[in-house]
Amino acid sequence: MNHSNNGKGFRLTQYFFVQALIAILLGAIQVFAFAPFEQYWTIYPSLIGLFLLLEQVQETTKRRFLISYLFNLSMFIACIHWVYVSMDLFGGMPLFVSVLLIILLAAYLAIFPTLALWVTTRLPEIPNSLRYLFVLPVFWLLSDWLRGWFLTGFPWAYLGYSHADTPLIGFAPLLGVQGVTLAIVMICGALTLIIKRHRIPLNITIIVSLVVTGTLLQKQNYTELQSPVLISLVQGNIDQNKKWQPEELYPSVMKYLDLSKTNHEDQPEIIIWPESAIAALEVDMQRFLLPLSEDLASRNKTLISGIIGYRVQQDEYRNSIITLGKLPAGDEYSMQSKNRYQKHHLLPIGEFVPFEKYLRPLAPYFNLPMSSFQRGQEVQPNLQTLQTSFAAALCYEIAFPELLRKNVREDTGMLLTLSNDAWFGDSIGPAQHLQIARMRAIEFARPLLRSTNNGITAIYGSHGEEIGRLESNTDAVLSKEIAPAFGKTPYQTYGSLPLYLYSILILTWLYIYLVISRRTRNKYSLKKK
């Protein structure tokens, strides 16, 4: 970024503490772009304000790094502070320790976008138009990819999630959520240049082109709808403090069974229960599951439910989804049936404890129920029913689009995600989780079913439109006729490959540009001598 004012333009202040305060405020307002607030426009004053602020920070690259870091630290604290609820209500953590851990997590996540901003400021040879429109957006993508992969990844609060109801969402079936992120950062860069009165016609053209292209892409149909299927999502609203108590097991299961007696007893129906709705080991529930499966089959009903899988010989637990009732020949329920899903991308601490030997003794939070799961395979068969097939994701997995992409086939009818966000109470976390799930429906142009214990249970159509939802903290059933969708989106076929190639192209150009620029400068210096 060009950090030389030459006496022109406004200057916020020369005092670091004022610059730091502004950066913190600009970062914090980004939370309002995401659910449940969904004020997507707040992204623009947040990022543009940061870009302009960094142009005022002239002293050292160290100071520019600190300002960028404070911005991102503030943003992540605002966006993920809800993780605190699970520590406070269920983890037995002291208040001080809980707050400290949230700050440490945010401090770690803030490193990635800060590096993208800082590296960009370290390249003074590049004209601002190229910096804002091409270099910074690519470095931003690189930082997001790294954050979503390193140490199992935490791909939360990607900018693209905030724009599901804008024209830019047209890029999602083509390039995934990060295609939307790329467009957002480019528009922020173009608006910054317009404010600086730099190549105004060009930057207006870029903004209009992105918006118009996104609008046209929104009108594309990538999949074909099939015959509708009656689906009932059951939200049991089981008290999380009682859920894992042995004496509460059968009352909870009976509540789910009672709720599942819908008004569609004379129709074929797929009934879906949430993650770990049956809060017990599958091997211990055979005297319940086998008769239930036979009863459901006799009534043309299929049940999909979360449960804890357990392999006795290997002493291995798996967070699983099983299918019961009326099923295709060869896919009927049994302990050996392959018509099931086993979670692959486990949640650190909640489902496995890194450095287990050292962390488990520290606090009850590291001994949550069933916190030593084994991974399922990365690629697994779709869940099969007589009416359609489902590509499944359990809870946190829905935030990893590339994982889901590997399991979505051309004949996959719907996307299914089971979750239990009761760990996070009435915070903004469940709404953000739902917003992320909605993006998967848009990327793959398929209906998405989200079944949860206490909310937010919802159904989205193949364009990301909301078909129905249940209010949080209620026990209820959401029944809809949903049309499966067959086909492929470009993102389903190629994933992030187009963005990888684009990034390589820009980075290659950047390298060549810097080499030529520095050689030219060196030759000029020699001539002057």
C-alpha positions in Angstrom: 0.0 0.0 0.0 1.2 3.5 -0.8 2.1 5.0 2.5 3.3 8.3 1.3 0.7 11.2 1.7 2.8 13.9 0.0 0.7 16.4 1.9 -2.5 15.2 0.4 -5.6 13.5 1.8 -6.7 13.2 5.4 -4.6 11.8 8.3 -6.4 10.1 11.1 -3.8 10.7 13.7 -0.1 10.2 14.4 -0.8 8.5 17.8 -0.6 4.7 17.9 -3.2 4.2 20.6 -5.8 6.1 18.5 -5.0 4.1 15.4 -5.2 0.9 17.5 -8.6 1.9 18.9 -9.9 2.6 15.4 -8.6 -0.8 14.2 -10.3 -2.6 17.1 -13.7 -0.9 16.3 -13.4 -1.6 12.6 -12.7 -5.2 13.2 -15.5 -5.7 15.8 -18.2 -4.4 13.4 -17.6 -7.3 11.1 -19.6 -9.6 13.4 -22.8 -7.8 12.2 -22.2 -9.0 8.6 -22.8 -12.6 9.8 -25.9 -14.4 11.2 -27.9 -13.7 13.2 -27.5 -10.0 12.2 -26.9 -10.5 8.5 -26.0 -6.9 7.7 -23.6 -7.9 4.9 -22.8 -4.2 4.1 -20.8 -3.8 7.3 -18.0 -5.7 5.6 -17.3 -2.7 3.4 -16.7 0.0 6.0 -14.8 -2.5 8.1 -12.3 -3.5 5.4 -12.2 -0.1 3.5 -11.7 1.7 6.8 -8.7 -0.7 7.6 -7.1 -0.1 4.2 -7.3 3.6 4.6 -6.1 3.4 8.2 -3.0 1.4 7.1 -2.2 4.1 4.6 -1.9 6.5 7.6 0.5 4.2 9.5 3.7 5.3 7.9 6.3 4.7 10.6 7.3 1.1 10.4 6.1 -2.2 9.0 6.0 -3.4 12.6 3.4 -0.9 13.4 1.4 -1.8 10.3 1.5 -5.4 11.4 0.2 -4.5 14.9 -2.6 -2.4 13.5 -3.7 -5.2 11.2 -3.4 -7.8 14.0 -5.5 -5.7 16.4 -8.2 -5.4 13.7 -8.3 -9.2 13.1 -8.0 -10.0 16.8 -11.0 -7.8 17.5 -12.9 -9.4 14.6 -12.4 -12.9 15.7 -13.2 -12.2 19.4 -16.5 -10.6 18.2 -17.3 -13.5 15.8 -16.4 -16.5 17.9 -16.8 -15.4 21.5 -19.8 -17.8 21.8 -17.4 -20.7 22.2 -17.2 -19.5 25.8 -20.7 -20.8 26.5 -19.6 -24.5 26.2 -16.7 -23.9 28.6 -18.9 -22.0 31.1 -22.0 -24.1 31.1 -20.6 -27.6 30.5 -16.8 -27.5 30.8 -16.4 -26.5 34.4 -13.8 -23.9 33.5 -13.2 -20.9 35.8 -14.3 -17.6 34.3 -10.7 -16.3 33.9 -9.5 -19.4 32.1 -12.5 -19.5 29.8 -12.0 -15.9 28.7 -8.2 -16.4 28.4 -8.8 -19.4 26.1 -11.2 -17.5 23.8 -8.6 -14.7 23.5 -5.8 -17.2 22.8 -7.9 -18.9 20.1 -8.8 -15.5 18.5 -5.1 -14.4 18.8 -4.1 -17.6 16.9 -6.7 -17.1 14.1 -5.9 -13.5 13.7 -2.4 -14.4 12.6 -3.5 -15.6 9.2 -5.3 -12.6 7.7 -2.8 -10.3 9.4 0.0 -12.0 7.4 -1.9 -11.4 4.2 -2.2 -7.7 5.0 1.3 -7.3 6.2 3.0 -9.1 3.3 1.0 -6.8 0.9 2.3 -3.7 2.7 5.9 -5.0 2.3 5.7 -4.6 -1.5 6.1 -0.8 -2.0 7.0 -1.3 -5.7 3.5 -2.3 -6.7 1.0 0.3 -7.9 -2.0 0.6 -5.6 -4.4 -0.4 -8.3 -2.7 -3.8 -8.7 -2.2 -4.1 -5.0 -5.8 -3.7 -4.0 -7.4 -5.4 -7.0 -5.2 -8.5 -7.5 -2.4 -9.0 -4.9 -4.2 -8.4 -1.6 -7.3 -10.5 -2.7 -5.0 -13.5 -3.5 -3.1 -13.2 -0.3 -6.4 -13.0 1.5 -7.5 -16.3 -0.1 -4.1 -17.9 0.8 -4.5 -16.9 4.4 -8.1 -18.3 4.5 -7.0 -21.6 3.0 -4.2 -21.9 5.4 -6.5 -21.1 8.4 -8.9 -23.8 7.2 -6.2 -26.4 7.0 -3.5 -25.8 9.5 -3.8 -27.8 12.8 -7.1 -29.5 11.4 -8.4 -26.0 10.4 -11.0 -23.5 11.7 -12.7 -22.2 8.6 -15.2 -20.0 10.4 -16.2 -16.4 9.5 -15.1 -16.5 5.8 -16.3 -13.3 4.3 -18.3 -15.1 1.6 -20.7 -16.5 4.2 -22.1 -13.0 4.8 -23.3 -12.5 1.2 -25.8 -15.3 0.7 -28.5 -12.8 -0.1 -26.5 -10.6 -2.5 -25.8 -10.9 -6.2 -22.3 -12.1 -5.4 -23.7 -15.4 -4.3 -23.9 -16.3 -7.9 -20.2 -17.2 -7.7 -20.7 -19.9 -5.1 -21.8 -22.8 -7.4 -18.9 -21.8 -9.7 -16.1 -21.3 -7.2 -17.4 -22.1 -3.7 -17.6 -19.7 -0.8 -14.1 -18.5 -1.4 -15.1 -17.3 -4.9 -17.5 -15.0 -3.1 -14.8 -13.9 -0.7 -12.5 -13.0 -3.6 -15.2 -10.8 -5.1 -15.8 -9.1 -1.8 -12.2 -8.2 -1.2 -11.8 -7.0 -4.8 -14.8 -4.7 -4.5 -13.5 -3.4 -1.1 -10.2 -2.7 -2.9 -11.9 -1.0 -5.8 -14.0 1.2 -3.5 -10.9 2.2 -1.6 -9.3 3.3 -4.8 -12.4 5.3 -5.7 -12.3 7.1 -2.4 -8.6 7.9 -3.2 -9.8 9.2 -6.6 -7.6 6.7 -8.4 -8.8 5.4 -11.8 -12.4 5.9 -10.9 -13.9 4.7 -14.2 -11.9 1.4 -14.1 -12.8 0.7 -10.6 -16.5 1.4 -11.1 -16.4 -1.0 -14.2 -14.8 -3.7 -12.0 -17.5 -3.4 -9.3 -20.4 -3.3 -11.8 -18.9 -6.3 -13.7 -18.7 -8.4 -10.6 -22.2 -7.5 -9.5 -23.7 -8.1 -12.9 -21.8 -11.4 -13.4 -23.0 -12.6 -10.0 -26.6 -11.7 -10.9 -26.5 -13.6 -14.2 -24.9 -16.6 -12.5 -27.7 -16.7 -9.9 -30.1 -17.5 -12.7 -28.3 -20.6 -13.8 -29.7 -24.0 -13.0 -27.0 -26.6 -12.4 -29.2 -29.5 -11.2 -32.6 -31.1 -12.1 -35.3 -31.6 -9.5 -36.7 -35.1 -9.0 -40.0 -36.3 -7.5 -40.5 -34.8 -4.0 -40.0 -36.8 -0.8 -41.8 -36.3 2.5 -39.2 -35.4 5.1 -39.7 -34.9 8.8 -37.0 -33.3 11.0 -37.5 -34.0 14.7 -36.1 -31.4 17.2 -36.2 -33.1 20.6 -34.9 -30.2 22.7 -33.3 -32.4 25.2 -31.7 -30.6 28.2 -27.9 -30.8 27.5 -27.2 -31.1 31.2 -29.3 -34.3 31.3 -28.7 -35.7 27.9 -25.8 -38.0 28.8 -27.1 -39.2 32.1 -28.0 -43.0 31.9 -31.4 -42.6 33.6 -32.4 -40.0 30.9 -31.6 -42.2 27.9 -34.9 -43.9 27.5 -37.1 -40.8 28.4 -35.2 -39.0 25.7 -35.6 -41.7 23.1 -39.3 -42.1 23.9 -39.7 -38.3 23.4 -38.2 -38.6 20.0 -40.5 -41.5 19.2 -43.6 -39.6 20.3 -42.6 -36.6 18.2 -42.0 -38.8 15.2 -45.6 -39.9 15.2 -46.5 -37.2 12.6 -49.7 -36.7 10.7 -48.3 -38.7 7.7 -48.7 -42.2 9.0 -50.3 -43.3 5.7 -47.4 -42.0 3.5 -43.8 -43.1 2.9 -41.7 -40.8 5.0 -38.1 -40.2 6.0 -37.7 -39.2 9.6 -34.5 -37.5 10.7 -33.2 -37.3 14.3 -30.2 -35.1 15.2 -26.6 -35.8 16.2 -26.4 -38.3 19.1 -30.2 -38.2 19.5 -29.7 -41.7 20.8 -27.1 -40.9 23.5 -25.7 -44.3 23.9 -23.5 -46.9 22.2 -25.1 -48.6 19.2 -23.9 -52.0 20.4 -25.9 -51.5 23.7 -29.1 -50.5 21.9 -29.6 -53.5 19.7 -32.7 -54.8 21.6 -34.2 -51.4 20.9 -33.0 -50.7 17.4 -33.8 -54.0 15.7 -37.5 -54.0 16.7 -37.8 -50.3 15.9 -36.3 -50.9 12.4 -38.8 -53.7 11.7 -41.7 -51.6 12.9 -40.7 -48.6 10.8 -40.3 -50.8 7.7 -43.8 -52.2 8.2 -45.1 -48.7 8.0 -43.0 -47.5 5.0 -41.0 -45.2 7.3 -37.2 -44.6 7.2 -35.3 -43.2 10.2 -31.9 -41.5 10.0 -30.4 -40.8 13.4 -27.2 -39.9 15.1 -25.7 -42.4 17.6 -22.4 -43.4 19.1 -20.8 -46.3 17.2 -18.5 -48.6 19.1 -16.2 -51.4 17.9 -15.7 -53.7 20.8 -12.6 -55.5 19.6 -10.8 -52.3 18.7 -12.2 -50.3 21.6 -13.0 -47.5 19.2 -15.8 -44.9 19.4 -17.2 -43.2 16.3 -19.7 -40.4 16.0 -22.1 -42.0 13.6 -25.3 -41.8 11.6 -27.4 -44.9 11.1 -30.4 -45.7 8.9 -33.4 -47.9 10.0 -36.7 -49.0 8.7 -37.7 -49.2 5.0 -34.5 -49.3 3.0 -33.2 -50.7 -0.3 -32.4 -54.4 -0.5 -29.0 -55.1 0.9 -28.9 -51.8 2.9 -31.2 -52.9 5.7 -30.1 -52.0 9.3 -27.7 -54.1 11.1 -24.4 -53.5 13.0 -22.6 -54.7 9.9 -24.5 -52.5 7.4 -22.5 -50.1 5.4 -25.5 -47.8 5.0 -24.2 -45.5 7.7 -21.9 -42.5 8.1 -19.0 -42.1 10.5 -17.7 -38.6 11.2 -14.3 -37.9 9.6 -13.4 -34.3 10.6 -13.4 -34.4 14.4 -13.7 -31.3 16.6 -10.6 -30.7 18.7 -11.3 -31.0 22.5 -15.0 -32.0 21.9 -14.3 -35.2 20.0 -10.6 -35.7 20.4 -8.1 -34.1 22.8 -4.8 -33.1 21.2 -1.8 -33.7 23.5 -4.3 -35.8 25.5 -1.8 -36.9 28.1 -1.1 -33.4 29.2 -4.5 -31.7 28.7 -7.0 -34.1 30.2 -5.8 -33.6 33.8 -6.1 -29.8 33.6 -9.9 -29.3 33.7 -13.2 -31.1 33.4 -13.7 -29.4 30.0 -11.1 -31.8 28.5 -13.2 -34.7 29.7 -16.5 -34.0 27.9 -18.7 -37.1 27.2 -17.3 -39.2 24.3 -14.3 -37.0 23.7 -12.0 -39.8 22.3 -13.6 -40.6 18.9 -11.8 -42.3 16.0 -12.1 -40.8 12.5 -14.3 -42.3 9.8 -13.0 -42.5 6.2 -12.7 -39.3 4.3 -14.8 -40.6 1.4 -17.8 -42.7 2.3 -20.9 -44.0 0.4 -24.0 -41.9 0.5 -26.8 -42.8 2.9 -29.3 -44.8 0.8 -33.1 -44.7 1.2 -35.8 -45.9 -1.3 -36.6 -42.3 -2.3 -33.2 -40.7 -2.5 -29.6 -40.6 -1.3 -27.9 -38.2 1.1 -24.3 -36.9 1.4 -23.9 -36.5 5.1 -21.9 -34.2 7.4 -21.9 -34.2 11.2 -22.0 -30.9 13.0 -18.7 -29.0 12.5 -17.9 -30.9 9.3 -20.4 -28.8 7.4 -17.8 -26.0 7.6 -15.4 -27.9 5.3 -16.8 -27.7 1.8 -14.0 -29.7 0.2 -14.7 -32.6 2.5 -18.4 -32.6 1.5 -17.5 -32.2 -2.2 -15.6 -35.4 -2.1 -18.8 -37.2 -1.0 -21.3 -35.5 -3.3 -22.0 -37.5 -6.5 -24.1 -36.7 -9.5 -26.9 -38.8 -8.2 -26.7 -37.5 -4.6 -30.2 -36.2 -4.0 -29.8 -34.1 -0.9 -27.3 -32.9 1.7 -27.8 -33.8 5.3 -26.2 -32.4 8.4 -27.0 -33.5 11.9 -25.8 -31.3 14.8 -26.2 -30.6 18.5 -25.6 -26.9 19.1 -27.0 -27.0 22.6 -23.4 -26.8 23.8 -23.6 -23.1 22.8 -26.9 -22.1 24.4 -28.6 -19.0 23.1 -25.5 -17.4 21.7 -24.9 -16.4 18.1 -22.9 -19.6 17.3 -25.9 -21.7 16.1 -27.0 -19.0 13.8 -23.5 -18.7 12.2 -23.4 -22.5 12.0 -26.7 -22.5 10.1 -25.5 -19.8 7.8 -22.5 -21.9 6.9 -24.7 -24.9 6.2 -26.9 -22.8 3.9 -23.8 -22.0 1.8 -23.3 -25.8 1.1 -26.8 -25.9 -0.4 -25.9 -23.1 -2.8 -22.5 -24.5 -3.7 -23.9 -27.9 -4.7 -27.3 -26.7 -5.9 -29.1 -29.3 -3.7 -31.6 -29.2 -0.9 -29.9 -29.2 2.6 -31.6 -30.7 5.7 -30.2 -29.6 9.0 -31.5 -31.5 12.1 -30.5 -30.3 15.5 -31.3 -31.2 19.1 -32.6 -27.7 20.2 -32.1 -25.5 17.2 -31.7 -24.2 14.6 -33.4 -27.0 12.6 -34.0 -25.9 9.0 -34.4 -26.9 5.4 -32.9 -25.0 2.4 -33.7 -25.5 -1.3 -31.3 -26.0 -4.1 -30.8 -22.2 -4.5 -30.3 -21.6 -0.8 -33.9 -20.4 -0.3 -35.3 -21.2 3.2 -38.1 -23.8 3.0 -38.8 -24.0 6.7 -37.2 -23.8 10.2 -38.0 -24.5 13.8 -37.5 -22.0 16.5 -34.7 -22.7 19.0 -35.4 -24.3 22.4 -38.7 -25.9 21.3 -39.6 -29.6 20.8 -41.3 -29.8 17.4 -41.3 -31.4 14.0 -40.6 -29.8 10.6 -42.3 -31.7 7.8 -42.0 -30.8 4.2 -42.1 -32.4 0.8 -38.6 -31.8 -0.7 -37.5 -32.5 -4.3 -34.0 -34.1 -4.5 -31.7 -32.6 -7.2 -29.4 -34.5 -9.5 -26.5 -33.1 -11.4 -23.2 -31.2 -10.9 -22.2 -27.7 -10.2 -18.8 -26.4 -11.5 -17.6 -26.3 -7.9 -18.7 -29.9 -7.4 -16.6 -30.9 -10.4 -13.5 -28.7 -10.0 -13.6 -27.5 -6.4 -11.1 -24.7 -5.7 -8.9 -25.6 -8.6 -9.8 -22.5 -10.6 -9.0 -20.3 -7.6 -5.7 -22.1 -7.1 -4.8 -21.5 -10.8 -5.8 -17.9 -10.5 -3.7 -17.5 -7.4 -0.7 -19.1 -9.1 -1.1 -16.8 -12.1 -1.2 -13.7 -9.9 1.7 -14.8 -7.8 3.8 -15.7 -10.9 3.0 -12.3 -12.4 3.9 -10.6 -9.0 7.3 -12.4 -8.9 8.1 -11.4 -12.5 7.0 -7.8 -11.8 9.2 -7.5 -8.7 12.2 -9.0 -10.4 12.0 -6.6 -13.3 11.2 -3.6 -11.1 14.2 -4.3 -8.8 16.5 -4.8 -11.8 15.4 -1.6 -13.3 15.9 0.3 -10.0 19.4 -1.2 -9.6 20.4 -0.2 -13.1 19.1 3.3 -12.5 21.1 3.5 -9.3 24.3 2.4 -11.0 23.9 5.0 -13.7 23.5 7.7 -11.1 26.8 6.6 -9.5 
